[in-house]
Amino acid sequence: MTLSDVIKNIASIDADMTIYAKTPWLEDSPAFVDYEPDDGSVPDGAENMEYFLEVFIVNQLLEDIGNADCQRIIDYAINDV
């Protein structure tokens, strides 16, 4: 799954989950979605990836920008987090 895939399918993902992605963050970067472990570590399956954003944040951003623009979500994660 890529970051672009996650963004396109965000409506079907539990808002309590977190997105992890391999850097550098690009639309075709490998991505993984899971619940963040209580200790803040990276969950199994997201090895070699970093925290990207929580799903609920992406949902809020998409409400503001009006479409599934993956590059704008990446720009937000890079510059505003």
C-alpha positions in Angstrom: 0.0 0.0 0.0 1.2 3.5 -0.8 0.5 6.9 0.8 -1.7 7.7 -2.2 -3.7 4.4 -1.6 -4.2 5.3 2.0 -5.4 8.8 1.2 -7.8 7.6 -1.5 -9.3 5.0 0.9 -9.2 7.1 4.1 -13.0 7.1 4.5 -12.9 3.4 5.1 -10.1 3.5 7.8 -10.8 3.8 11.5 -10.2 7.4 12.6 -8.4 6.2 15.7 -5.6 4.6 13.6 -2.3 6.1 12.6 -0.5 6.2 9.3 3.2 5.3 9.0 5.2 5.7 5.9 8.7 5.3 4.6 10.7 8.4 4.1 11.1 10.4 2.0 7.3 10.9 2.0 6.1 10.7 -1.6 2.8 9.7 -3.1 4.2 6.2 -3.9 6.0 5.8 -0.5 5.1 2.5 1.2 2.6 3.1 3.9 1.1 1.1 6.8 -2.0 1.9 8.9 -2.5 0.6 12.4 -3.3 1.6 16.0 -0.4 3.4 17.6 1.2 1.2 20.4 0.7 2.6 23.9 4.4 3.1 24.2 4.5 5.3 21.1 6.7 2.8 19.2 6.2 1.8 15.6 3.8 -1.1 15.3 4.7 -4.5 13.8 4.4 -4.2 10.1 5.7 -0.6 10.0 9.4 -1.4 10.4 11.6 1.1 8.5 8.7 3.6 8.5 8.0 6.7 10.5 4.9 8.3 12.0 3.1 10.2 9.3 -0.3 11.4 10.6 -3.3 10.2 12.5 -6.2 9.2 10.3 -8.6 11.7 12.0 -6.2 14.5 11.1 -6.2 13.5 7.4 -10.0 13.4 7.5 -10.0 17.0 8.9 -7.6 18.2 6.2 -9.6 16.6 3.5 -12.7 18.4 4.8 -10.8 21.7 4.5 -9.3 21.1 1.0 -12.3 19.2 -0.5 -10.5 16.3 -2.2 -8.0 13.5 -1.8 -5.0 15.5 -2.7 -2.2 13.3 -1.5 0.6 15.9 -2.1 -1.1 18.5 0.0 -1.4 16.1 2.8 2.3 15.2 2.5 3.1 18.9 2.5 1.1 19.4 5.7 2.9 16.4 7.4 6.3 17.8 6.5 5.7 21.4 7.3 3.0 21.6 10.0 3.6 18.7 12.3 
